[in-house]
Amino acid sequence: MAKTIRGNQDGENGENQTYTIHGRGSAIPREQVVEEIKEGKHPHHSIYERDGVEYVRSKPDSETKNNVDPNQ
């Protein structure tokens, strides 16, 4: 279970194709992280879909450091 998942903004237009999860690595594929969230492995995160592609989103709380994209 990850409390913090960071997007790597490594897609063509800065979208997250891979994510960093502390203790697991810095290039975990988007599809894998999405599946883990669907399986309930990361309860602090959810999935959103844009243009038919599913991405990871942090569930809202008051801590900016928990955002998926570090620039927010």
BELVENZI-V291143 format. One record per residue. N is the residue number from 1. RES is the residue in three letters. PHI is phi as a letter, one per 20 degrees, with the letter a starting at -180 (999 if undefined). Layout:
n->N res->RES phi->PHI
n->N res->RES phi->PHI
This chain:
n->1 res->MET phi->999
n->2 res->ALA phi->d
n->3 res->LYS phi->e
n->4 res->THR phi->c
n->5 res->ILE phi->c
n->6 res->ARG phi->d
n->7 res->GLY phi->f
n->8 res->ASN phi->e
n->9 res->GLN phi->l
n->10 res->ASP phi->d
n->11 res->GLY phi->e
n->12 res->GLU phi->g
n->13 res->ASN phi->d
n->14 res->GLY phi->n
n->15 res->GLU phi->f
n->16 res->ASN phi->e
n->17 res->GLN phi->e
n->18 res->THR phi->c
n->19 res->TYR phi->c
n->20 res->THR phi->d
n->21 res->ILE phi->c
n->22 res->HIS phi->g
n->23 res->GLY phi->n
n->24 res->ARG phi->c
n->25 res->GLY phi->p
n->26 res->SER phi->d
n->27 res->ALA phi->b
n->28 res->ILE phi->e
n->29 res->PRO phi->g
n->30 res->ARG phi->g
n->31 res->GLU phi->g
n->32 res->GLN phi->f
n->33 res->VAL phi->f
n->34 res->VAL phi->g
n->35 res->GLU phi->f
n->36 res->GLU phi->f
n->37 res->ILE phi->f
n->38 res->LYS phi->f
n->39 res->GLU phi->e
n->40 res->GLY phi->n
n->41 res->LYS phi->f
n->42 res->HIS phi->c
n->43 res->PRO phi->f
n->44 res->HIS phi->e
n->45 res->HIS phi->c
n->46 res->SER phi->c
n->47 res->ILE phi->d
n->48 res->TYR phi->c
n->49 res->GLU phi->d
n->50 res->ARG phi->c
n->51 res->ASP phi->l
n->52 res->GLY phi->n
n->53 res->VAL phi->d
n->54 res->GLU phi->e
n->55 res->TYR phi->c
n->56 res->VAL phi->e
n->57 res->ARG phi->c
n->58 res->SER phi->f
n->59 res->LYS phi->f
n->60 res->PRO phi->f
n->61 res->ASP phi->b
n->62 res->SER phi->e
n->63 res->GLU phi->d
n->64 res->THR phi->f
n->65 res->LYS phi->f
n->66 res->ASN phi->e
n->67 res->ASN phi->f
n->68 res->VAL phi->f
n->69 res->ASP phi->e
n->70 res->PRO phi->f
n->71 res->ASN phi->e
n->72 res->GLN phi->e
